[in-house]
Protein backbone atom coordinates (compact mmCIF):
# COMPACT_ATOMS: atom_id res chain seq x y z
CA UNK A 1 0.00 0.00 0.00
CA UNK A 2 2.87 2.38 0.72
CA UNK A 3 4.10 2.12 -2.85
CA UNK A 4 0.66 3.09 -4.11
CA UNK A 5 0.62 6.10 -1.78
CA UNK A 6 3.67 7.55 -3.54
CA UNK A 7 2.36 7.12 -7.09
CA UNK A 8 1.90 10.39 -8.98
CA UNK A 9 -0.58 11.35 -11.69
CA UNK A 10 -1.94 14.40 -13.50
CA UNK A 11 -4.55 16.75 -12.10
CA UNK A 12 -4.77 19.11 -15.06
CA UNK A 13 -1.25 20.50 -15.41
CA UNK A 14 -0.32 19.66 -11.82
CA UNK A 15 1.40 16.46 -10.73
CA UNK A 16 -0.29 15.11 -7.60
CA UNK A 17 -0.52 11.91 -5.56
CA UNK A 18 -3.11 9.46 -6.90
CA UNK A 19 -5.32 9.72 -3.80
CA UNK A 20 -5.16 13.52 -4.05
CA UNK A 21 -6.38 13.40 -7.66
CA UNK A 22 -9.41 11.29 -6.73
CA UNK A 23 -10.35 13.75 -3.97
CA UNK A 24 -9.85 16.83 -6.12
CA UNK A 25 -11.78 15.41 -9.09
CA UNK A 26 -14.62 14.65 -6.66
CA UNK A 27 -14.51 18.26 -5.45
CA UNK A 28 -14.75 19.52 -9.04
CA UNK A 29 -17.89 17.52 -9.81
CA UNK A 30 -19.48 18.19 -6.42
CA UNK A 31 -19.10 21.87 -7.28
CA UNK A 32 -20.47 21.80 -10.83
CA UNK A 33 -23.14 19.05 -10.65
CA UNK A 34 -26.20 21.29 -10.38
CA UNK A 35 -25.20 23.45 -13.37
CA UNK A 36 -23.38 20.77 -15.36
CA UNK A 37 -25.92 20.49 -18.21
CA UNK A 38 -26.26 24.27 -18.58
CA UNK A 39 -22.48 24.67 -18.74
CA UNK A 40 -22.21 21.89 -21.34
CA UNK A 41 -24.69 23.74 -23.54
CA UNK A 42 -22.88 27.06 -23.08
CA UNK A 43 -19.36 25.67 -23.61
CA UNK A 44 -20.18 23.62 -26.72
CA UNK A 45 -22.94 25.77 -28.19
CA UNK A 46 -25.24 22.78 -27.72
CA UNK A 47 -23.02 20.58 -29.91
CA UNK A 48 -22.48 18.04 -27.11
CA UNK A 49 -26.03 16.86 -27.86
CA UNK A 50 -25.05 16.10 -31.48
CA UNK A 51 -21.87 14.30 -30.35
CA UNK A 52 -23.91 12.14 -27.98
CA UNK A 53 -26.53 11.43 -30.66
CA UNK A 54 -23.72 10.28 -32.98
CA UNK A 55 -22.49 7.97 -30.20
CA UNK A 56 -25.96 6.43 -29.85
CA UNK A 57 -26.15 5.98 -33.62
CA UNK A 58 -22.78 4.17 -33.73
CA UNK A 59 -23.50 1.99 -30.69
CA UNK A 60 -25.56 -0.68 -32.44
CA UNK A 61 -27.89 -0.71 -29.42
CA UNK A 62 -31.40 -1.96 -30.13
CA UNK A 63 -34.49 -3.37 -28.41
CA UNK A 64 -33.48 -5.77 -25.63
CA UNK A 65 -29.81 -4.69 -25.41
CA UNK A 66 -27.94 -4.45 -22.09
CA UNK A 67 -26.02 -1.18 -21.76
CA UNK A 68 -23.62 0.17 -19.14
CA UNK A 69 -23.14 3.96 -19.02
CA UNK A 70 -19.87 4.54 -17.12
CA UNK A 71 -19.28 7.99 -15.57
CA UNK A 72 -22.76 8.72 -16.87
CA UNK A 73 -23.16 11.92 -14.86
CA UNK A 74 -26.47 13.62 -15.46
CA UNK A 75 -27.76 10.78 -17.62
CA UNK A 76 -27.88 12.09 -21.22
CA UNK A 77 -26.69 8.81 -22.76
CA UNK A 78 -28.61 6.63 -20.30
CA UNK A 79 -31.86 8.38 -21.22
CA UNK A 80 -31.25 7.97 -24.95
CA UNK A 81 -30.29 4.31 -24.52
CA UNK A 82 -33.35 3.63 -22.33
CA UNK A 83 -35.56 4.79 -25.19
CA UNK A 84 -33.73 2.43 -27.57
CA UNK A 85 -33.62 -0.77 -25.48
CA UNK A 86 -37.27 -0.68 -24.43
CA UNK A 87 -38.79 -2.70 -21.60
CA UNK A 88 -36.93 -5.87 -22.57
CA UNK A 89 -33.51 -4.15 -22.33
CA UNK A 90 -31.47 -2.82 -19.45
CA UNK A 91 -29.47 0.38 -18.95
CA UNK A 92 -27.28 0.97 -15.89
CA UNK A 93 -26.30 4.53 -15.01
CA UNK A 94 -23.06 4.64 -13.01
CA UNK A 95 -20.77 7.36 -11.71
CA UNK A 96 -18.12 7.59 -9.01
CA UNK A 97 -19.50 10.96 -7.89
CA UNK A 98 -22.60 10.90 -5.71
CA UNK A 99 -23.71 14.47 -6.53
CA UNK A 100 -23.60 13.82 -10.28
CA UNK A 101 -25.28 10.41 -9.95
CA UNK A 102 -28.11 11.80 -7.78
CA UNK A 103 -28.67 14.61 -10.27
CA UNK A 104 -28.77 12.11 -13.16
CA UNK A 105 -31.11 9.72 -11.33
CA UNK A 106 -33.53 12.53 -10.46
CA UNK A 107 -33.47 13.84 -14.01
CA UNK A 108 -34.30 10.38 -15.39
CA UNK A 109 -37.11 9.95 -12.88
CA UNK A 110 -38.53 13.33 -13.91
CA UNK A 111 -38.68 12.01 -17.48
CA UNK A 112 -40.40 8.79 -16.38
CA UNK A 113 -37.44 6.39 -16.45
CA UNK A 114 -36.55 4.42 -13.33
CA UNK A 115 -33.17 2.99 -14.31
CA UNK A 116 -30.83 1.02 -12.04
CA UNK A 117 -28.00 3.23 -10.79
CA UNK A 118 -24.70 2.38 -9.09
CA UNK A 119 -22.08 4.61 -7.52
CA UNK A 120 -18.85 2.87 -8.47
CA UNK A 121 -15.28 3.31 -9.60
CA UNK A 122 -14.75 2.54 -13.29
CA UNK A 123 -11.50 0.79 -12.37
CA UNK A 124 -13.47 -1.75 -10.24
CA UNK A 125 -16.86 -2.28 -11.84
CA UNK A 126 -19.35 -4.32 -9.72
CA UNK A 127 -20.70 -6.31 -12.68
CA UNK A 128 -20.14 -9.87 -13.93
CA UNK A 129 -17.92 -10.80 -16.85
CA UNK A 130 -19.44 -10.92 -20.34
CA UNK A 131 -22.70 -9.21 -19.38
CA UNK A 132 -23.25 -6.04 -21.44
CA UNK A 133 -23.84 -5.62 -25.17
CA UNK A 134 -22.49 -2.08 -25.06
CA UNK A 135 -20.43 -0.01 -22.61
CA UNK A 136 -20.10 3.75 -23.05
CA UNK A 137 -18.10 6.45 -21.31
CA UNK A 138 -18.69 10.05 -22.39
CA UNK A 139 -16.34 12.78 -21.19
CA UNK A 140 -15.32 10.70 -18.19
CA UNK A 141 -12.23 8.72 -19.15
CA UNK A 142 -9.85 11.68 -18.87
CA UNK A 143 -10.75 12.13 -15.18
CA UNK A 144 -9.82 8.53 -14.33
CA UNK A 145 -6.48 7.89 -12.62
CA UNK A 146 -5.65 4.53 -14.23
CA UNK A 147 -7.18 4.74 -17.70
CA UNK A 148 -5.68 1.39 -18.72
CA UNK A 149 -7.33 -0.36 -15.75
CA UNK A 150 -10.68 1.31 -16.49
CA UNK A 151 -10.54 0.26 -20.16
CA UNK A 152 -9.69 -3.33 -19.14
CA UNK A 153 -12.64 -3.39 -16.72
CA UNK A 154 -15.02 -2.07 -19.38
CA UNK A 155 -13.81 -4.78 -21.74
CA UNK A 156 -14.24 -7.44 -19.02
CA UNK A 157 -17.95 -6.75 -18.55
CA UNK A 158 -18.64 -6.77 -22.30
CA UNK A 159 -20.04 -9.96 -23.82
CA UNK A 160 -18.20 -11.40 -26.84
CA UNK A 161 -19.32 -9.30 -29.80
CA UNK A 162 -20.01 -6.34 -27.51
CA UNK A 163 -18.52 -2.91 -28.05
CA UNK A 164 -17.01 -0.11 -26.02
CA UNK A 165 -17.57 3.48 -27.08
CA UNK A 166 -15.43 6.27 -25.64
CA UNK A 167 -16.59 9.83 -26.39
CA UNK A 168 -13.95 12.26 -25.20
CA UNK A 169 -12.23 15.55 -25.91
CA UNK A 170 -9.22 14.98 -28.12
CA UNK A 171 -6.63 16.85 -30.20
CA UNK A 172 -8.00 19.59 -32.42
CA UNK A 173 -6.79 20.24 -35.97
CA UNK A 174 -3.45 21.98 -35.38
CA UNK A 175 -4.11 25.29 -37.24
CA UNK A 176 -7.03 25.96 -34.85
CA UNK A 177 -5.11 25.10 -31.67
CA UNK A 178 -4.21 28.72 -30.69
CA UNK A 179 -7.83 29.87 -30.99
CA UNK A 180 -9.04 26.80 -29.10
CA UNK A 181 -6.49 27.45 -26.34
CA UNK A 182 -7.70 31.04 -25.95
CA UNK A 183 -11.30 29.86 -25.72
CA UNK A 184 -10.44 27.08 -23.26
CA UNK A 185 -8.28 29.07 -20.87
CA UNK A 186 -9.68 32.59 -21.14
CA UNK A 187 -13.37 32.23 -21.99
CA UNK A 188 -14.51 28.97 -20.35
CA UNK A 189 -13.20 29.73 -16.80
CA UNK A 190 -14.90 33.15 -16.95
CA UNK A 191 -18.20 31.58 -18.01
CA UNK A 192 -17.73 28.99 -15.26
CA UNK A 193 -17.26 31.79 -12.74
CA UNK A 194 -20.45 33.52 -13.89
CA UNK A 195 -22.65 30.41 -14.05
CA UNK A 196 -21.31 28.23 -11.20
CA UNK A 197 -19.17 30.73 -9.25
CA UNK A 198 -16.28 28.32 -9.85
CA UNK A 199 -13.61 29.27 -12.39
CA UNK A 200 -11.03 26.82 -11.01
CA UNK A 201 -13.04 23.69 -11.81
CA UNK A 202 -13.43 24.75 -15.43
CA UNK A 203 -9.75 25.66 -15.65
CA UNK A 204 -8.99 22.10 -14.47
CA UNK A 205 -11.37 20.63 -17.06
CA UNK A 206 -9.61 22.57 -19.82
CA UNK A 207 -6.20 21.44 -18.58
CA UNK A 208 -7.35 17.82 -18.29
CA UNK A 209 -8.19 17.82 -22.01
CA UNK A 210 -4.60 18.85 -22.86
CA UNK A 211 -3.00 15.99 -20.89
CA UNK A 212 -5.47 13.35 -22.13
CA UNK A 213 -4.19 10.92 -24.80
CA UNK A 214 -4.80 11.98 -28.40
CA UNK A 215 -6.67 9.99 -31.01
CA UNK A 216 -3.93 7.50 -31.96
CA UNK A 217 -2.66 7.07 -28.40
CA UNK A 218 -6.13 6.27 -27.06
CA UNK A 219 -6.68 3.84 -29.94
CA UNK A 220 -3.46 2.05 -28.89
CA UNK A 221 -4.55 2.01 -25.23
CA UNK A 222 -7.85 0.37 -26.18
CA UNK A 223 -6.01 -2.24 -28.24
CA UNK A 224 -3.64 -2.91 -25.34
CA UNK A 225 -6.71 -3.44 -23.13
CA UNK A 226 -7.74 -6.27 -25.48
CA UNK A 227 -10.27 -4.50 -27.69
CA UNK A 228 -10.25 -5.21 -31.41
CA UNK A 229 -11.27 -3.43 -34.63
CA UNK A 230 -10.65 -0.14 -32.81
CA UNK A 231 -11.47 2.93 -34.85
CA UNK A 232 -12.20 6.56 -34.13
CA UNK A 233 -14.32 9.33 -35.62
CA UNK A 234 -13.18 12.94 -35.30
CA UNK A 235 -15.97 15.39 -34.49
CA UNK A 236 -15.73 19.19 -34.68
CA UNK A 237 -12.25 19.01 -36.29
CA UNK A 238 -10.92 16.81 -33.51
CA UNK A 239 -12.19 18.82 -30.55
CA UNK A 240 -13.94 15.55 -29.71
CA UNK A 241 -13.36 12.00 -30.92
CA UNK A 242 -15.53 8.91 -30.62
CA UNK A 243 -13.49 5.71 -30.28
CA UNK A 244 -15.17 2.33 -30.79
CA UNK A 245 -13.68 -1.09 -30.11
CA UNK A 246 -15.08 -4.64 -29.97
CA UNK A 247 -14.58 -7.63 -27.71
CA UNK A 248 -14.34 -10.97 -29.53
Backbone torsions as a table, in degrees:
resi	resn	phi	psi	omega
1	UNK	NA	-33.5	-178.3
2	UNK	-62.9	-38.3	179.7
3	UNK	-61.7	-40.7	179.3
4	UNK	-62.5	-37.0	-176.9
5	UNK	-59.8	-32.1	-175.2
6	UNK	-90.2	-3.1	-179.1
7	UNK	-67.5	141.8	-178.7
8	UNK	-112.7	155.2	177.8
9	UNK	-152.7	177.1	179.7
10	UNK	-86.4	138.7	160.9
11	UNK	-125.3	94.5	-168.3
12	UNK	61.5	-128.6	179.9
13	UNK	-87.4	-7.7	179.3
14	UNK	-83.3	153.5	170.0
15	UNK	-106.2	122.1	-174.2
16	UNK	-134.1	164.4	172.9
17	UNK	-65.0	149.9	-176.2
18	UNK	-57.6	-43.4	-179.8
19	UNK	-64.3	-34.4	178.8
20	UNK	-65.4	-39.2	178.8
21	UNK	-61.8	-47.9	-178.3
22	UNK	-56.5	-43.1	-179.3
23	UNK	-66.8	-42.6	-176.0
24	UNK	-73.3	-34.3	173.9
25	UNK	-64.1	-41.1	177.0
26	UNK	-59.4	-42.4	178.9
27	UNK	-61.1	-40.8	179.5
28	UNK	-58.4	-50.0	-173.9
29	UNK	-78.1	-27.1	169.7
30	UNK	-59.6	-40.5	-175.9
31	UNK	-69.9	-39.8	-170.3
32	UNK	-100.2	-4.2	-170.6
33	UNK	-53.3	-46.1	-172.5
34	UNK	-69.8	-23.9	-179.9
35	UNK	-114.4	15.0	-173.0
36	UNK	-60.0	-47.6	-177.0
37	UNK	-66.1	-41.9	178.5
38	UNK	-61.1	-44.9	-179.9
39	UNK	-65.1	-37.3	176.5
40	UNK	-59.4	-42.9	178.7
41	UNK	-64.1	-43.9	-178.3
42	UNK	-67.1	-44.5	-175.1
43	UNK	-69.4	-35.2	-174.7
44	UNK	-104.5	2.1	-174.7
45	UNK	61.8	30.6	-179.4
46	UNK	81.0	-2.7	-175.2
47	UNK	-68.8	-20.3	178.9
48	UNK	-59.5	-27.7	178.4
49	UNK	-67.8	-37.6	177.2
50	UNK	-69.2	-40.3	179.1
51	UNK	-62.2	-41.1	179.7
52	UNK	-70.0	-38.1	177.6
53	UNK	-63.2	-38.4	177.3
54	UNK	-63.6	-39.5	177.9
55	UNK	-61.5	-45.4	178.0
56	UNK	-59.7	-43.9	-177.9
57	UNK	-62.0	-38.0	-176.5
58	UNK	-87.1	-1.3	-173.2
59	UNK	-78.9	-24.1	-175.6
60	UNK	72.3	11.5	-179.0
61	UNK	-74.1	137.1	179.7
62	UNK	-143.0	-176.2	179.3
63	UNK	-49.8	128.2	176.1
64	UNK	89.2	-4.8	-179.1
65	UNK	-70.0	153.5	173.4
66	UNK	-106.8	124.2	-172.6
67	UNK	-126.8	138.5	173.7
68	UNK	-116.5	121.5	177.8
69	UNK	-103.1	101.7	-176.8
70	UNK	-87.0	138.8	-177.2
71	UNK	53.1	43.3	-171.1
72	UNK	-74.3	-8.9	172.5
73	UNK	53.0	-123.1	-173.2
74	UNK	-85.1	6.9	164.4
75	UNK	90.4	16.0	-179.8
76	UNK	-56.5	-51.8	-178.0
77	UNK	-69.0	-41.0	180.0
78	UNK	-57.9	-42.1	179.8
79	UNK	-63.4	-46.3	-179.8
80	UNK	-64.2	-40.7	179.1
81	UNK	-67.4	-38.1	179.9
82	UNK	-59.2	-37.8	178.2
83	UNK	-67.4	-31.3	-178.1
84	UNK	-79.1	-40.6	-171.6
85	UNK	-81.3	-20.4	178.5
86	UNK	67.7	-169.6	-175.8
87	UNK	-69.3	-24.1	-178.1
88	UNK	-85.1	-9.0	179.8
89	UNK	-98.2	-173.0	-177.4
90	UNK	-149.8	131.8	175.6
91	UNK	-128.6	123.5	175.4
92	UNK	-102.1	127.2	172.7
93	UNK	-98.5	122.3	179.5
94	UNK	-129.6	151.8	173.7
95	UNK	-161.1	150.6	177.6
96	UNK	-79.6	-19.8	-174.3
97	UNK	-99.4	121.6	-175.4
98	UNK	-64.6	-39.4	-178.2
99	UNK	-63.8	-43.6	179.0
100	UNK	-66.9	-42.7	-177.8
101	UNK	-64.7	-42.5	179.2
102	UNK	-63.5	-41.0	178.6
103	UNK	-63.2	-44.3	179.2
104	UNK	-64.6	-43.7	179.3
105	UNK	-60.2	-46.3	-178.6
106	UNK	-64.3	-38.5	179.6
107	UNK	-64.3	-41.8	178.5
108	UNK	-65.9	-41.4	177.8
109	UNK	-61.5	-40.2	178.5
110	UNK	-60.4	-28.7	-179.5
111	UNK	-95.0	5.9	174.0
112	UNK	89.5	18.0	-179.5
113	UNK	-117.4	117.0	177.4
114	UNK	-102.1	86.2	-177.3
115	UNK	-92.7	151.6	172.6
116	UNK	-67.3	137.5	179.1
117	UNK	-125.8	152.2	177.7
118	UNK	-146.2	127.3	171.7
119	UNK	-85.4	114.2	-175.6
120	UNK	-155.2	160.7	178.0
121	UNK	-88.2	128.6	-178.9
122	UNK	-61.8	-20.6	179.3
123	UNK	-81.0	-9.5	179.6
124	UNK	-144.0	72.1	-174.9
125	UNK	-73.4	133.5	-177.1
126	UNK	-87.3	47.6	-177.4
127	UNK	-129.6	154.0	-178.4
128	UNK	-72.0	161.7	174.2
129	UNK	-61.3	150.0	168.2
130	UNK	55.4	44.1	-173.3
131	UNK	-106.9	-41.9	-170.4
132	UNK	-97.8	145.4	173.0
133	UNK	-76.8	-30.7	-175.9
134	UNK	-148.6	135.5	172.6
135	UNK	-121.9	133.5	178.2
136	UNK	-126.7	149.1	170.2
137	UNK	-140.4	118.4	-176.7
138	UNK	-115.6	116.2	177.0
139	UNK	57.7	33.7	179.2
140	UNK	-123.1	-26.3	-173.5
141	UNK	-61.4	-36.8	-174.7
142	UNK	-69.0	-16.4	178.2
143	UNK	-89.1	-4.5	-177.1
144	UNK	-85.0	142.2	-175.3
145	UNK	-72.5	-49.2	-179.5
146	UNK	-111.5	85.8	-175.6
147	UNK	-61.8	-36.1	180.0
148	UNK	-64.0	-40.7	178.7
149	UNK	-67.0	-39.9	179.4
150	UNK	-64.8	-43.7	178.7
151	UNK	-62.8	-40.3	178.7
152	UNK	-64.2	-39.7	177.8
153	UNK	-65.0	-42.2	179.8
154	UNK	-64.4	-37.6	175.5
155	UNK	-65.5	-41.5	-177.2
156	UNK	-55.9	-42.9	-174.3
157	UNK	-82.6	-6.2	175.9
158	UNK	-77.1	141.9	172.1
159	UNK	-77.1	157.9	173.2
160	UNK	-56.6	129.1	-174.3
161	UNK	94.6	-10.4	178.8
162	UNK	-77.1	166.5	-176.7
163	UNK	-134.9	148.0	175.5
164	UNK	-107.2	131.2	175.5
165	UNK	-119.1	126.4	-180.0
166	UNK	-117.5	109.8	175.8
167	UNK	-100.2	120.2	-173.8
168	UNK	-155.6	153.0	171.3
169	UNK	-59.3	145.5	-175.7
170	UNK	-140.2	-151.4	-176.5
171	UNK	-99.9	119.0	-177.0
172	UNK	-71.6	156.6	172.7
173	UNK	-50.9	124.3	-167.8
174	UNK	-52.1	-42.7	-179.7
175	UNK	-58.3	-23.5	-179.0
176	UNK	-93.7	-3.0	-174.4
177	UNK	-57.7	-44.3	-179.3
178	UNK	-60.9	-42.2	178.8
179	UNK	-65.0	-41.8	179.5
180	UNK	-64.3	-39.6	177.6
181	UNK	-62.6	-43.3	178.9
182	UNK	-60.3	-46.4	179.7
183	UNK	-61.4	-44.2	-175.4
184	UNK	-67.1	-41.7	-170.7
185	UNK	-101.2	-16.3	178.6
186	UNK	-107.6	-42.2	-174.2
187	UNK	-85.8	-52.2	-173.3
188	UNK	-59.7	-46.4	178.5
189	UNK	-60.7	-33.5	178.5
190	UNK	-68.3	-41.4	176.5
191	UNK	-64.5	-41.3	176.9
192	UNK	-58.8	-39.5	178.4
193	UNK	-64.0	-42.9	-178.8
194	UNK	-67.4	-43.8	-171.2
195	UNK	-85.6	-40.2	-174.3
196	UNK	-116.8	-1.5	-174.3
197	UNK	58.0	35.4	-176.3
198	UNK	-148.8	88.8	177.6
199	UNK	-75.0	-34.1	-173.3
200	UNK	-62.8	-40.6	-179.1
201	UNK	-62.1	-39.6	-179.0
202	UNK	-77.7	-25.0	171.1
203	UNK	-66.9	-42.7	176.4
204	UNK	-60.1	-45.6	-177.3
205	UNK	-61.2	-38.0	176.4
206	UNK	-66.5	-41.9	178.8
207	UNK	-65.4	-39.0	-176.8
208	UNK	-63.3	-29.3	177.1
209	UNK	-65.8	-38.8	-175.3
210	UNK	-71.1	-26.7	-179.0
211	UNK	-98.6	0.9	177.9
212	UNK	-79.2	144.8	179.1
213	UNK	-55.2	141.8	175.6
214	UNK	-75.3	-175.3	-171.8
215	UNK	-56.9	-52.4	-176.2
216	UNK	-69.6	-37.1	-179.2
217	UNK	-66.9	-41.5	178.7
218	UNK	-67.5	-37.3	175.8
219	UNK	-58.0	-45.4	178.7
220	UNK	-62.7	-41.0	179.1
221	UNK	-61.9	-40.3	178.7
222	UNK	-65.8	-39.6	177.7
223	UNK	-66.0	-39.8	178.3
224	UNK	-65.7	-27.0	177.1
225	UNK	-78.5	-3.0	175.9
226	UNK	102.1	6.2	178.3
227	UNK	-83.8	150.9	-176.5
228	UNK	-123.9	167.1	-178.4
229	UNK	50.2	41.9	-176.9
230	UNK	-75.8	131.2	176.6
231	UNK	-141.5	164.0	177.3
232	UNK	-138.0	155.3	-179.5
233	UNK	-123.4	119.6	176.7
234	UNK	-79.2	133.1	178.2
235	UNK	-120.9	142.4	179.8
236	UNK	52.6	49.2	176.6
237	UNK	59.1	30.4	176.1
238	UNK	92.7	-0.9	173.1
239	UNK	-54.6	-38.7	179.5
240	UNK	-131.7	146.9	172.6
241	UNK	-133.2	142.1	172.5
242	UNK	-104.5	117.6	175.0
243	UNK	-100.1	139.7	177.6
244	UNK	-133.8	130.7	176.8
245	UNK	-138.1	156.9	-175.3
246	UNK	-115.7	153.1	170.6
247	UNK	-107.3	124.8	179.1
248	UNK	-119.6	NA	NA
